[in-house]
Amino acid sequence: LDPNQWRWGLAFLMQCTTAAFERNVEELVQLGRYSHESLKELVDRTGIEYDRLERGILHFFSSQADFDNGAAGAEIMRRHGVDRRVLGRDEVLKVEPALATFGHRVFGG
């Protein structure tokens, strides 16, 4: 087997710890904030116009297990200062009515 593949595999496994996960979440949060602020500055500086909405991102889940994992992930993000709310099925469908025909498969978001 290729030694580079073994090195990559070991490096990957070293990221599969709770400490690494928390660190990586924090870095993703920082990157997301930087990206959002950079976009706002670019829009202010250039005056570019487009159909931009700042209502957040809706994640929805089609199984109870996925919903439970998503709720746990939302808690982790909240610990890092991200406004993440867990919504029940009816709340998700109210936020995004276009999901109504799929609604029977939505467990929440």
N, C-alpha and C positions, 0 to 999 in steps of 0.2 A: 504494500500500500504506500501511497505517496505521503512522505513526512509532512508536507504542507497541509494536507487534508487532516492529519492527526493534530497538528498545531491549531488549525482552525477549529476543529471539534472540541479541543480542550479549552480554547478561548471562549467558545460558545457556552460550554458547560459552566464556566466560571461566572457567566452572566445570569445563571439560573439559580440565584440565591435571593433571599428576601432583601438583603442589604443592596445588592446590585439592582434589583427591581426598583426599590425606593429611590436610589440615586438616579436611575434612568428616567423615572417618572419626573423627578425634579428637573432634570435637564430638558425633557420634552416640554414641560410647563414653561420654563424659561425661554426656550426656542419659540414656542407658540406666542408668548407675550411679545417677544422681540419682533416676530413676523407681523403680528397685528399692528403694533406701533409703527413699524416701518411702512406698512401699507397706508396707514392713516397719514403719516408724514408725506408720503409720495403724493397722495391725493390732494392734500393741502397745498403742497408745493407746485404741483403741475395743473391743478384744476380739472384733472380728468374726471369725466362723468360716466357712470355706468350704473346698472341696476343692483346696487349694493344694499344689502339688508344686514342689520346687526341685531338679529333676534336670537342668535345662538345656533346650536347644532342639535338636532333631534336624533338620538340613537333609539331605535326600537328593536325589540327582541321577539322572536317567534317561538321561543320555548321557555319554560319556567327556569330551567337550568341556566340558559343564557341570560335571562332577566336577573336571576340571583347573582351571577358573576358580574353583570353590568352594574348592579347596585353596589356590590363590594368595590368595584373599580371607581365608582362615583365617590365613595367615601374616601378612598385613597387620594383622589384628585382634590377633594375638599380640604384634606389635611395640608395640601400644597397650595391652598389659596384659590383654587378654581371653583367658580360657582357652578356646581353640578347638582341638579335636582333629579330625584327619582320620581317618575310619574306612573300612575296606574294606567291600565288600558284605556279607560274612558277619557282620561286627561290627554293621553297621546292622540287619540282620535279628535279631540277638541282642538289641539294645537295644529294638527295636520289632517284636515278633513279628507284630503285625497287618499288617505289610507283606509277609508270606510269600507271599500269592497274587500280589503284584505284584513279588516278589523277582527274577524273571528280568529285570526292567527296571531294577533298582537297580544303579548303578555304584559307589556309595559315598556317604559323607556326611561 
